[in-house]
Amino acid sequence: MASRKSDIPRQSFNLGPHTFDIPMKLHADNRERLLQRLRNRTDLPANSVIVLQGGDESPRFCSDVNVAPFRQESFFHWAFGVLEPGAFGLIDVTSGLSVLFMPRLPADYAIFMGDIKPMSFFQQRYGTDECYYNDQIAEVIRNINPQATLLTLRGLNTDSGSFTREAAFDGIGDFEVNNQILHFEMTECRVRKSDLEIDILRYCNKISSEAHKEIMRRCRPGQYEYQLESVFLHHCYSQGGMRHVSYTCICASGNNSSILHYGHAGAPNDRRMEASDMCLFDLGGEYYCYESDITCSFPCGGKFSNDQRLIYEAVLDANRTVLNACKPGIFWLDMHKLAERVLLEHLKAMGILTGDINEMMAVRLAATFMPHGLGHLMGLDVHDVGGYAPGTPARSAEPGLRSLRTARVLEERMCLTIEPGIYFINHLIDEALADPNRSRFIIAERVNHFRNFGGVRIEDDIIITATGVELLTNVPREIEDIERLMAEGRSMYGDNPVMRPPKGRLN
């Protein structure tokens, strides 16, 4: 009997011809990059075999409902690309042999979840050399080399403070285990993106950028923030095949735009927006576990007020100054300080600050208005691994600088965000006014004028190239272009546009 089309495993990942097609060669190339790094180590144990454990589905509290549609653990996805939960992977360092292990499913799986695929299906689908059930791991390792030393993944995520999940399986106690080598080498591989990875990141930015533009077209006073969140989610999924987003959506208007991680369960993008509001929308779509991270700031009413224009132009100047300065060999902490200096100069020109910029920098005044870091590494996690890897500069303890998610020297093929901002956060302003070292630079009457303004952030995603940067994000940034796009949206959608189709074709 001829095979059904659904029985033939795909050799690549896509969600239709309108989405990006990713060959499984991506993961074979990733595995080879890792092996090259490991083979160059003088302390590599003989007969080393890498063993990785993928992610598992988890229920919501005591219920039988899963927390969300399953999303693979990032290190495992990088190496194998497996979409299903409960998998393990093995790579023999000497030969390069790759072996996938999938769960042995009960017969009634077919009733609720679909056909139970043979191991040959997964071997072909994910392009590994062999595939077995995951209760055969110890047996397979003994057949490869009974004297194998297993390299398992254990290391600290410097953003979350959590450790990776180290592989564990029945029979692992029969082997020597080394968990000191693999995490660093895999992390360094993930820090430097391959050509295929860069192509995926370009796609993520393309779809997410278009979704941000659609938000600006559809934004009207009187809407709720979550209604524009739904515009982003719909566009990313329907037009780009992005079932997941990179992080909790931040759709902040008015003073909410001064809350750096607004949108959480206690403040779920539920404010009704007003014409005078500045909007700060920080949203990124995820495709095949790769991320984007884009922030657009724009006036809810479609036209910038004078105050909004001043703050926005200051942040845009900082963003573009850093963008033009980035290249291999540049220290990221210096880029953060460069952005701070530009912002302080603008705040001084606005009459909010007075005095010597160098002295302001010395007392870390800029952290009053930009308490977060300039940006972060990005890839399979939105705050990607490797920010403070062994051998890189340690995290600073100074205000503002301690919030930097990396302080590395820039290298070709790194992907980062550039996201300066100015925020008027009442308790930070009050602290600064109460501190003689900082208050001497602040014009209280002028800064008080901006209380309840909120904030502005402009965030772009970049790839470090041999000579500078490639800007991945493609959204309007100049004030005139933003206002033009928002006016275009009014002519296309009218006054109640959230779910209304456009009158004409979108560009």
N, C-alpha and C positions, 0 to 999 in steps of 0.2 A: 504494500500500500504506500502511495506517495506521502511524504511528510507534509503536514500542514505548515503554512507559512509561519505560524506562531511557534512551531517546534524548531525552527532553524535559528540558532543563536546569532544575534547581531555581532559583527566584528567591530562595531563602533557605537558610540552613544549619540543619539539625537532624539528630539521629540517632534519630528516632522521636518519637512524640507525647508520651512521658514526658520528653523533653529540651527545652531552651530553643530556641526558633525565632528566628533572627537574620536580618533582612532585609538584602539587599545594599545597601540605602539607607545602612546604617552607613558604608560606604566612600565612597559619593558625598558624604555629609555631611562625612566627614573630609577629602576632597579639597577641598571648598569652603571649609572652615575654613582649610586651608593656603593656598589662593589668596587669601583675604581678608588674611591676614597678609603675604603676599608683595607684594600690590598696594599695601600701605601703606608699603612701603619706598621711600625716595627714591633708594637706590642700586641698585635693580633694573635689570638690563640690559634694553634694548629687545629685543622678540621672544624673551622667555625661554620655554624649554620644559624642563620637568622630565623627567628620565630616571632611572628606578630599575631596579635589577637585583635579582631575587628570588634565593632560595637554590637550591643544587644538592644533589643527593644525593651522599654521599661514601662510599667503600668502607672497610671495616675493614682498615687496613694494606694488604697486598698481595693481599688476598682479593677475591672477587667478591660478598661479603656486605656489605650496607650497615650503617653504624654503628647505625642505629635507624630505625624508621618516620619518613619525612621529615616535618619540621616547618618551616613557612615562616619566612623571615627576618622579624623583627618590623616594621621600618619598611615593608617591602613589603606585609606583611599589612595593616598599618594603612591603607594607601592603596588596596589592590586586593582583599584577601581571597582571593587565589588559593591554592588548596591544593596544586597541582602544582608540581614543581621545574622549573627552567630557564626561567622566565618573565621578561619585562621589562614595564615600564609607562611610559607617556608621558602627560604632562598639559600642554597648552598654557595658559600662564598668562593670556594675553589672552582667549581664547575659552572656556576651561574644558574644551575637548575632551579626552576621555580615551581612550587607545588601549592595548590589551593586545597583547602579542606572546608567542606560544607556540612551543615548539620544533617543528621539522619532523621528524617521527618516521619511522624506517625502517619498511618494510612488515612485517618480522617482529615489530615491537612488538605487533601484534595477536595473535600466537601466545602470547606470554608474559604480556602486560600487559592485554590487552583491546582493544576496538574503538578505532580511531583516530578521534577526534572532529574534525569540521570546525571552522574558526575561528568560524563562526556560533554553534556550541554554546557556546564559551567567552564570546563576546560577550554572549549572552543570560544565561548562568549568572551572570556577574559584573557585569553591568549597565554595561559600558563602551560608549562610542559606536561604537568600531570595534575590530576585532581582526585581526591579521596574523601571519605567521610571523616569528620573531625574526631571520631573515636578511634581513628587509625594513626594519629599523629606519631605516637611513640614507636609504633611498628615501622612506619615509613622512615623515620630518622635512623632507626637501627639498621635498616636495609641500606641507607645511604652511607652511614659510617657509625658503627657502634661506639666509637671513641669520640663522637662529636662533642664540641663545646657549643652550647646554645647561647646566642647573643639575643638577649631580650631587651625590651624598651622600658627604661625607667629614667625619668628625668623631670625636672621642675619646670612648669609653665610660669614664667616670671610675671605674667599679667594676672593670672587667676590665683597663683600660689598653690595650685594643685599639681599632683604628680600624674604622669601618664599611667595608663593601665598596663601592667606587665603581664605578658602571656602566662597563662597557667592551664595545664591540661593533665589528664590522667597519665602518669608515667614520667612526668618531667623530673621527678626525683632520681631517676636512673641516670641522669646526665649531669655533667658539669654545666653550670650556668654562669655567664658573665653579663651583668647588667650595667657595666660602667662605660662601655664603648659606644653602643649603638645610638643612643639618644642624641649625643653631640653630632655624630656624622649625619644622621637623618635630618636633624635640624638645619645644619649648614647646607645640605642639599636643598631643603625647602626655602631657605633664604634666597638662593640664587635660582631664578626661574629659567626653565628651558624655553625654546622657541614655541613649542606647543602650548605650554602653560601661559606664555605671554599672549598667544592668540586667544585663549579662553578668557583671560582677563580683559582683553580688548572687547570681546563680545559682551561680557558682563557689564562693562561700562557703556557700551553702545545702547543696550536695552534699558539700563537704569537711567541713562541720560535722557532718553526719549520719554521715559515715564515721568521724570522730573519736569520736563517741558510740558507734558500733558497736565500736570498739576497746576502749573502756572497759567495755562490756558483756561482751566476750569475754576480757578479760585475766585470766589465772590464773598463779600461781606454777608454775614448771616448764616454761612455754612458752619458745620461743626468740623473740627480738625480731623476726626476719624473719617469723615466723608472723603476728604482728599487722600487720606491713607488708603482708602479702598480704591481710589483711582490708580494709585501706584501699584498696589497688589494686582489689580486686574490687568493692567497693561503688561507688567512683567511676566505674568503667567500666560495670558492669552497670546501675547506677541512674541515672547521669548522663551516659553517653556520653563519658567522659573517657579517651581512649586514652593521653594523656601526663600526667605529673605535672610540677609547676612546677620541681622541683629534686630532687636525690638525697634519698631519704627518710631522715630521722633518727629512728631508733627506739632510744632510749638508755635503759638501765636501770642502776641502781646507780651506780657511779663513772663509767660511760660518759656519764652525763648532765652531766658537767662538761666533756665534749669538745664544743666548739661546733658543729663540722661532722662529727660522728660519722656513720657509715653509708657512708663511702667504701670503695673497693676493699680497703684494708688493714684495715678494721674493718667488715665488711658486715652490721651488725645481726645478729650471730651468737652473742650471749651468751644463755645460759639464765638466765631471770629468777628471782629469789628473792622470797619473801613480804615481806621487809624492805626491798625496793628502792623507791626513788622512780623513777618512769618519766618521761621527757621525750620526747614524741613531736611532732616538727616535720614536718608533712606538708601538702602542698597539691596539689589537683587542678587541671588545666588544661583549659579548654574553648574550642575555636576560637581557640587561641593566647592566651587571656586567663587570668590566674593567680589563685590564692589562696595564702595563706601563714599557716598556723595552727599554734600550739604549745599543746599541753595537757600539763600535769604532774599526775600522779596516783599514788597508792600501789599497787604491784602487788598487795598483799594485800587491797585494797578499803577499808582503814581507815587514816587518817593517824595516824602516831605523833606524840608531842608535838614532837619536833624537826622532823618534816616539816610539821606544822601551823604552827610558828613561821616557818619559811622561806617556806612558801607564802603565808601571810597577808601577809608583808612585800612579796612580789612583787606580789600582787594589789592591795595598797594603792597601790603605785607605778603599776601599770597603770591603775587607776581614777582616780587623781589626775590623771594626764596626760590620760586620756580626757575628763575633765570640764573641763580647762583649754584644750583645743585649740579654736581657731576662727580665722577669717581674721585676718591681721595678727600672729599669734604667731610668734616666732622659734623654729625647731625645736631649735636648740642649747639654748635656755632650757628646753625641755621635757625634754631629756636631763638637764640639771642638776637639774631639779625631781625627776625620777625618782631620781637619785642621792641627793638629800637625804632623800627618803622612805626609801630603803633603808638609808642610814646611821643614821637615827633608829631604825629597827627593830633593826638590828644592835647598836646601843648599848643598847637596851632589853633585848635578849637577853643582855647581858653579854659579847658578843664584842668590842665596842669601848668605849672610854671617852674622855671629853674633849669638847672643843668642836666642834660640827658644822661651823661655819664654817672652823675651822682644818683639819679633815679635808678639806673641799672644796678648800681652798687648795693642799694637797699632793696632790690628785687620788687620795685613798685609795679612793674608790668604784671606781676602775678595777681594783683588786685583786680585787674581787668581781663586777664587771660589766665585763669588758674590751671588750665589743662596743658598738656604737651602739644607741640606743633603738629605731630603726626605719628604714624606707626607703620611697621611692616604689615603687609597684607598678602594674602594668598588663599590657602585652604581654610584659614581662619581669618576673620576680619581684623583681629589683633593677632597677627601671625607670630609663630614661634621664632626664637632667636634674638629677641630684643636685648637681653643681657646674658648672652651665652658665655661660657668660660673663655677667658682670653680677651673679652671685650671690656670697654670701660664700665665701671660700676655705676649704679644709679646715684645721682646727686641727692643730697638731703635738703637742698635749698628750695624755697617756695617756687612753684612753677616748674622748675627743672626736675623736681622729684616726681612729677606727674608724666614725664617723658617715658613712653613705652619702649624706647630704644635710645641708645647714645652711641651707636656704631659709626664707624667711618663708612661712607657710602661706597658701594661697589657696583660695577656693571651687573645688570639683571636683577637687582633688587627692585621690589615693588613697594612703594610707600604712599601714604596720604600726606598732603599738605593742607592743614586746616587751622589757620590762625583765626582768632575771634576777639571781639570786644563785647563784654557783658557787664551790665550794671546790676550786681548782686548785692542786695542791701547789707547783708551781714559782713561781706568783705569790705564794702565801702565804710561801714561803721568801724570795723577793726582798723582800717588804714587811717581814718580820721582821728582815732584814739591813740595812734602811734606817732610820737613826735618825729621819728626818723622818716616817716612817709608823709604825714599830714602837711609838712612844710612845703611840699610840692603840689598840694591839691587845693584848687579853688573851690571851697565848700559850696558856695552858692551855685556855681556852674555845674558841679557834679550832681548836686541835689536836683537840678533841672532834669537830669536824665534818669532819676529813679523811676522805676516802673516802665522804662523804655523797653527792657528786655535785653536782647543781644543780637549780634550778627556773627555768623560763622560762614566761611567760604572754604569748602573742602573739595579737593581734586585728587585723583589717583594718578600716579606717575610710575614709569619704569626708568631706572637709571641706565643710560646708554653709554657708549664709549666716550662721548664728548659732552654729554649733558643729560637731558631728560626727554622722554616721550610722554606727552600729556594724553592720557587715556580718556578723561572725562570730556564730554562735548555738550555743554549747556551754555546758554547766554550768561555772560558775566558783567559786561558793561551795562550801566544803568539804562542807557537808551535802548539797548537790545532787549533787556528784561521788560521794559515798559511796552515796547513794540509787540513782543510775544503775548503779553497779557491783553493788550488791545485786540490783537488778532483773535485771541480766544473769545472775547466778547462778541465779535462779529460772527464767529463760527457757531457758538453754543448759546448765545443769548444770556438771560439773567438767571436761569436755573439749570446749570449745565452738568451737574455731577453724573447723571445717568443718561443724558440726552446725546444722541449721535450728532456728529458734526454736520454742518450744512454742505461742506465741500471736502475735497480730499486733503489729508494732512501731508505736509512735506516729509 
